């Protein structure tokens, strides 16, 4: 709108006000107000287009890391393996994998001291992390020619109400959770000391615990 157009609008406003109102002062005020309003609109800055800031896209999926489960502080403060075994809840439901691990301890080492039972459990766990063996506890235990107590791929019946079974369950949980170190370390082989298999000469001997000798 040109300034000339604004002036004509103001004059029209004065004429209209003079027609409606007898007072010339009122008409003059209305005309001045109309002219000012029009000029204000004319001189007001034109709003600029709002442009958003540059958006940064993240190429990789953002995943909040899950907390790593930590061993129970009370359990890790046990003064001995025997004390720790007494603190384990052996009545909790077991998975098939844990039953295979506990069963191997029960049949293979229930007459051994606790350290020997724990070492047997660690051998089975270590084998699952070694490419030469199956990747599950049940697979390791059922592997042909490895454990003499197995009947093909089946484990014999277990006297689950016995103290020996409760100890085996506790030992399996301790080994699985890494709550107590074994003197056999990362052993993946063992045999009774009253036999001498030919393969033992090609392995590194790590420890002897009662009647069992452990190798890597």
BAGUDO-574499 format. One record per residue: residue in one letter; x, z, y of N, C-alpha, C in turn. Coordinates in steps of 0.2 Angstrom, whole numbers, always signed. Atoms other than C-alpha are relative to their C-alpha. Example, Ala and Ser with C-alpha at 12.3 -4.5 7.8 and 13.67 -1.06 7.14 Angstrom:
2
R, residu, nxx, nzz, nyy, caxx, cazz, cayy, cxx, czz, cyy
R, A, +4, +0, -6, +62, +39, -22, +4, +0, +6
R, S, -4, -1, -6, +68, +36, -5, -4, +3, +5
***
This chain:
216
R, residu, nxx, nzz, nyy, caxx, cazz, cayy, cxx, czz, cyy
R, X, +4, +0, -6, +0, +0, +0, +4, +0, +6
R, X, -4, +0, -6, +7, -5, +17, -2, +5, +5
R, X, +2, -4, -5, +7, +6, +32, -6, -2, +4
R, X, +5, +2, -4, -5, -5, +41, -7, +1, -4
R, X, +6, -2, +4, -18, -2, +26, -1, +7, +1
R, X, +1, -7, -1, -15, +16, +28, -4, +2, +6
R, X, +3, -1, -7, -19, +16, +47, -8, -2, +0
R, X, +7, +2, +1, -35, +6, +43, -5, +5, -3
R, X, +4, -5, +4, -41, +19, +30, -1, +6, +5
R, X, +1, -5, -4, -38, +32, +43, -5, -1, +5
R, X, +5, +1, -5, -48, +24, +56, -7, +0, -3
R, X, +6, +0, +3, -62, +21, +44, -3, +7, -2
R, X, +2, -6, +1, -62, +39, +40, -2, +4, +6
R, X, +2, -3, -6, -63, +44, +58, -7, -2, +2
R, X, +6, +2, -1, -78, +33, +60, -6, +3, -4
R, X, +5, -3, +5, -87, +40, +45, -1, +7, +2
R, X, +0, -7, -2, -83, +58, +51, -4, +0, +6
R, X, +4, +0, -6, -90, +54, +68, -8, -1, -1
R, X, +7, +1, +2, -106, +48, +60, -4, +6, -3
R, X, +3, -6, +3, -109, +63, +50, +0, +6, +3
R, X, -1, -7, -4, -103, +77, +61, +0, -1, +7
R, X, +1, +1, -7, -108, +79, +79, +7, +3, +4
R, X, -6, -2, -3, -91, +88, +83, +5, -5, -1
R, X, -6, +5, +0, -77, +76, +88, +6, +3, -3
R, X, -6, -3, +3, -64, +89, +83, +0, +0, -7
R, X, +0, +0, +8, -70, +90, +65, +1, -7, -2
R, X, -2, +7, +2, -70, +71, +64, +7, -1, +0
R, X, -7, +1, -1, -53, +71, +71, +5, +3, -5
R, X, -3, -4, +5, -47, +84, +59, +0, -4, -7
R, X, +1, +4, +6, -54, +74, +44, +4, -6, +0
R, X, -4, +6, -1, -46, +58, +50, +8, +2, -1
R, X, -7, -2, +1, -29, +67, +51, +2, +2, -7
R, X, -1, -2, +7, -31, +74, +34, +0, -6, -5
R, X, +0, +6, +5, -35, +58, +26, +6, -5, +1
R, X, -6, +4, -2, -21, +49, +35, +6, +3, -4
R, X, -5, -4, +3, -9, +63, +29, +0, -1, -8
R, X, +0, +1, +7, -15, +62, +11, +2, -7, -2
R, X, -2, +7, +2, -13, +43, +10, +8, -1, +1
R, X, -8, +1, -1, +5, +44, +18, +4, +4, -5
R, X, -3, -4, +5, +9, +58, +6, +1, -4, -7
R, X, -1, +4, +6, +5, +47, -9, +4, -5, +0
R, X, -4, +6, -1, +14, +33, -2, +8, +2, +0
R, X, -7, -2, +0, +30, +43, +1, +2, +4, -6
R, X, -1, -4, +6, +29, +53, -15, +5, -4, -5
R, X, -5, +3, +4, +44, +49, -27, -4, -3, -6
R, X, +3, +3, +6, +39, +38, -42, +3, +4, -6
R, X, -3, -3, +6, +41, +48, -58, +4, -4, -4
R, X, -4, +4, +4, +55, +42, -69, -2, +1, -7
R, X, +2, -1, +8, +52, +39, -88, +5, +5, -3
R, X, -4, -5, +3, +58, +54, -98, +3, -3, -7
R, X, -3, +3, +6, +71, +47, -111, +3, +6, -4
R, X, -3, -5, +4, +75, +59, -125, +8, +0, -1
R, X, -7, +0, +1, +93, +64, -128, +2, -4, -7
R, X, -1, +3, +6, +102, +55, -142, -1, +4, -6
R, X, +2, -4, +6, +96, +61, -159, +6, -1, -5
R, X, -5, +1, +5, +110, +65, -171, -3, +1, -7
R, X, +3, -1, +7, +106, +62, -189, +6, +2, -5
R, X, -5, -3, +5, +115, +72, -203, +0, -5, -6
R, X, -1, +5, +6, +121, +60, -217, -1, +4, -6
R, X, +1, -4, +6, +121, +74, -230, -6, +4, +0
R, X, +5, -4, +0, +107, +84, -236, +3, +7, +1
R, X, -2, -7, -1, +108, +102, -230, -3, +5, -5
R, X, +2, -4, +5, +106, +114, -244, +3, +7, +1
R, X, -2, -7, -1, +107, +133, -241, +3, +2, -7
R, X, -3, -2, +6, +119, +140, -254, -4, +6, -3
R, X, +3, -6, +3, +111, +152, -267, +5, +5, -1
R, X, -5, -6, +1, +119, +169, -268, +2, +0, -8
R, X, -2, +0, +6, +130, +170, -283, -1, +7, -3
R, X, +2, -6, +3, +124, +184, -295, +7, +4, -1
R, X, -6, -5, +1, +136, +199, -295, -1, +5, -6
R, X, +1, -5, +5, +139, +211, -310, -3, +6, +3
R, X, +2, -6, -3, +130, +227, -308, +6, +5, +1
R, X, -6, -4, -2, +142, +239, -299, +0, +6, -4
R, X, +0, -5, +4, +137, +253, -310, +3, -1, -7
R, X, -3, +2, +7, +142, +244, -326, +7, -1, +1
R, X, -8, +1, +0, +159, +238, -319, +4, +6, +2
R, X, -3, -6, -1, +163, +256, -315, +1, +4, -6
R, X, +0, -4, +7, +162, +261, -334, +8, +1, -1
R, X, -7, -2, +1, +178, +270, -339, +3, -2, -6
R, X, -2, +3, +6, +179, +262, -356, -5, -5, -3
R, X, +4, +4, +3, +172, +249, -367, -6, +3, -3
R, X, +5, -3, +3, +163, +261, -377, -6, +3, +5
R, X, +5, -3, -5, +155, +269, -361, -4, -6, +2
R, X, +4, +6, -3, +150, +252, -355, -5, -2, -5
R, X, +4, +2, +6, +142, +247, -372, -7, +5, +1
R, X, +6, -5, +0, +131, +263, -370, -4, -1, +6
R, X, +4, +2, -6, +125, +257, -353, -4, -6, +0
R, X, +3, +7, +1, +119, +240, -359, -7, +1, -3
R, X, +7, +0, +2, +100, +238, -361, -1, -5, -6
R, X, +0, +5, +6, +99, +231, -379, -7, -1, -2
R, X, +7, +2, +1, +80, +231, -379, -3, -5, +4
R, X, +3, +6, -5, +78, +217, -366, +0, -6, -5
R, X, +1, +6, +4, +72, +201, -373, +6, -5, +0
R, X, -6, +4, +0, +85, +189, -379, -2, -8, -1
R, X, +1, +7, +1, +87, +170, -378, +3, -2, -7
R, X, -3, +2, +6, +91, +160, -393, +8, +0, +0
R, X, -8, +0, -1, +109, +157, -386, +3, +7, -1
R, X, -3, -7, +0, +112, +176, -384, -1, +2, -7
R, X, +1, -2, +7, +105, +179, -402, +6, -3, -4
R, X, -6, +4, +4, +118, +166, -409, +6, +4, +2
R, X, -6, -3, -2, +132, +175, -399, +0, +7, -4
R, X, +0, -6, +3, +127, +192, -405, +0, +0, -7
R, X, +0, +1, +8, +124, +186, -423, +7, -1, -2
R, X, -7, +1, +2, +142, +180, -424, +4, +6, +1
R, X, -3, -6, +0, +148, +196, -418, -2, +5, -6
R, X, +3, -5, +5, +137, +206, -430, +3, -2, -7
R, X, -2, +2, +7, +142, +195, -446, +8, +0, +0
R, X, -7, +1, +0, +160, +192, -441, +4, +6, +1
R, X, -4, -5, -2, +166, +208, -434, -3, +7, +1
R, X, +3, -6, -1, +154, +222, -435, +4, +6, -3
R, X, -5, -5, +2, +167, +232, -445, +6, +1, +4
R, X, -6, +0, -4, +180, +229, -432, -1, +5, +6
R, X, +0, -4, -6, +184, +241, -417, -4, -4, +5
R, X, +4, +3, -5, +174, +237, -401, +4, -6, +3
R, X, -4, +5, -3, +189, +227, -394, +0, -6, -4
R, X, +0, +6, +4, +189, +216, -409, -6, -4, +0
R, X, +6, +3, -1, +171, +213, -408, -1, -4, +6
R, X, +0, +4, -6, +173, +208, -390, +4, -6, +0
R, X, -4, +6, +1, +187, +196, -394, -3, -5, -4
R, X, +4, +5, +4, +176, +187, -407, -5, -3, +5
R, X, +5, +3, -5, +163, +185, -393, +3, -5, +5
R, X, -3, +4, -5, +175, +178, -381, +3, -6, -3
R, X, -2, +6, +3, +182, +166, -394, -6, -5, +0
R, X, +6, +5, +0, +164, +158, -395, -1, -2, +7
R, X, +1, +2, -7, +162, +158, -376, +5, -5, +2
R, X, -5, +5, -2, +179, +150, -374, -1, -7, -3
R, X, +1, +6, +4, +175, +137, -387, -5, -5, +4
R, X, +5, +4, -4, +160, +131, -376, +3, -3, +6
R, X, -3, +3, -6, +171, +128, -362, +6, -5, -2
R, X, -6, +4, +3, +184, +118, -373, -4, -7, -3
R, X, +3, +7, +3, +180, +99, -376, +0, -1, -7
R, X, -1, +1, +7, +185, +101, -394, -6, +3, -4
R, X, +6, -4, +4, +169, +111, -398, -6, -1, +4
R, X, +7, +0, -4, +150, +111, -394, +0, +4, +6
R, X, +0, -4, -7, +145, +117, -377, -5, +5, +0
R, X, +5, -6, +0, +132, +130, -383, +3, +5, -5
R, X, -2, -5, +5, +134, +146, -392, -2, -1, -7
R, X, +3, +2, +7, +122, +141, -406, +4, -6, -3
R, X, -4, +6, +2, +132, +124, -407, +6, +2, -3
R, X, -7, -2, +2, +149, +133, -409, -1, +4, -7
R, X, +1, -5, +6, +142, +146, -422, -2, -5, -6
R, X, +3, +4, +5, +133, +132, -432, +5, -6, -2
R, X, -5, +5, +1, +148, +120, -432, +3, +1, -7
R, X, -2, -1, +7, +152, +116, -450, +7, +2, -1
R, X, -7, -3, +2, +167, +125, -458, +3, +5, +5
R, X, -3, -5, -5, +170, +137, -444, -2, +7, -1
R, X, +2, -7, +2, +160, +153, -449, -3, +0, -7
R, X, +2, -1, +7, +159, +158, -467, -7, +3, -1
R, X, +7, -3, +2, +143, +168, -465, -6, -4, +1
R, X, +5, +5, -1, +133, +153, -460, -2, -3, -6
R, X, +2, +4, +6, +122, +145, -473, -3, -7, +3
R, X, +1, +7, -3, +123, +127, -467, -1, +1, +8
R, X, +1, -1, -8, +115, +128, -449, -4, +6, +1
R, X, +4, -6, +0, +106, +144, -453, +4, +6, +0
R, X, -3, -7, +0, +111, +162, -449, -4, +4, -5
R, X, +3, -5, +4, +107, +175, -462, -5, +5, +4
R, X, +4, -5, -3, +94, +188, -459, +4, +6, +3
R, X, -3, -5, -4, +99, +202, -447, -4, +7, -1
R, X, +4, -7, +0, +95, +221, -449, +0, +2, +7
R, X, +0, -1, -7, +90, +222, -431, -1, +7, +2
R, X, +1, -7, -2, +86, +240, -432, +6, +5, -1
R, X, -6, -4, +1, +104, +245, -436, +4, +1, +6
R, X, -4, -2, -6, +116, +253, -424, +6, -6, +1
R, X, -5, +6, +0, +128, +238, -429, -3, -5, +4
R, X, +3, +5, -4, +116, +226, -422, -1, +1, +8
R, X, +1, -2, -7, +113, +236, -406, +7, -1, +4
R, X, -7, +1, -3, +132, +236, -403, +2, -7, +1
R, X, -1, +8, +0, +133, +217, -407, -3, -3, +6
R, X, +4, +2, -5, +120, +214, -394, +3, +2, +7
R, X, -3, -3, -6, +128, +225, -381, +7, -4, +1
R, X, -6, +4, -1, +145, +216, -384, -1, -7, +2
R, X, +1, +7, -2, +138, +199, -383, -2, +0, +8
R, X, +2, +0, -7, +130, +203, -366, +6, +2, +5
R, X, -6, -2, -4, +146, +211, -359, +5, -6, +0
R, X, -4, +6, +0, +156, +195, -365, -3, -5, +4
R, X, +4, +6, -3, +143, +183, -358, +0, +1, +8
R, X, +0, -2, -7, +143, +192, -341, +7, +1, +3
R, X, -7, -1, -2, +162, +194, -340, +1, +7, +3
R, X, +0, -7, -3, +160, +213, -338, +6, +4, -2
R, X, -6, -4, +3, +176, +218, -348, +5, -5, -3
R, X, -5, +4, +2, +192, +209, -351, +2, +1, -7
R, X, -2, -1, +7, +197, +205, -369, +8, -1, -1
R, X, -7, +1, +1, +215, +207, -375, +2, -7, -3
R, X, -1, +7, +3, +213, +190, -384, +0, -5, +5
R, X, +0, +5, -6, +211, +182, -367, -4, -6, -1
R, X, +3, +7, +1, +207, +163, -369, +1, -3, -6
R, X, -1, +3, +6, +209, +162, -387, -6, -4, -3
R, X, +5, +4, +2, +199, +149, -396, +0, +0, -8
R, X, +0, +0, +7, +204, +152, -414, +2, +7, -2
R, X, -2, -7, +3, +206, +168, -425, -1, -1, -8
R, X, +1, -1, +7, +208, +173, -443, +2, +7, -2
R, X, -1, -6, +3, +209, +188, -454, +8, +0, -2
R, X, -7, -1, +1, +227, +195, -456, +2, -1, -7
R, X, -2, +1, +7, +227, +194, -475, +0, -7, -2
R, X, -1, +7, +1, +226, +175, -474, +4, -3, +5
R, X, -5, +3, -4, +238, +163, -467, -2, -8, +0
R, X, +2, +7, +1, +229, +146, -464, +6, -4, +3
R, X, -6, +4, -2, +241, +131, -461, -1, -2, +8
R, X, +0, +1, -8, +234, +128, -443, +3, +5, +4
R, X, -3, -6, -4, +240, +145, -437, +7, -2, +2
R, X, -7, +2, -2, +258, +138, -437, +1, -4, +6
R, X, +0, +5, -5, +253, +125, -424, -3, +3, +6
R, X, +4, -3, -6, +244, +137, -412, +4, +6, +3
R, X, -3, -5, -4, +250, +150, -399, -3, +7, -2
R, X, +3, -7, +1, +247, +168, -405, +0, +4, +6
R, X, +2, -4, -6, +239, +179, -392, +0, +7, -1
R, X, +1, -7, +1, +235, +195, -400, -3, +1, -7
R, X, +3, -3, +6, +231, +205, -415, -4, +6, +1
R, X, +5, -6, -1, +216, +217, -415, -2, +2, -7
R, X, +2, -3, +7, +214, +227, -431, +2, -6, -5
R, X, -2, +5, +6, +212, +214, -445, -1, -7, +2
R, X, +1, +7, -2, +210, +198, -434, +6, -1, +5
R, X, -6, +2, -4, +224, +188, -426, -3, -6, +4
R, X, +3, +5, -5, +219, +177, -411, +5, -5, +3
R, X, -5, +6, -3, +227, +160, -405, -4, -4, +5
R, X, +2, +6, -4, +226, +147, -392, +2, -6, -2
***
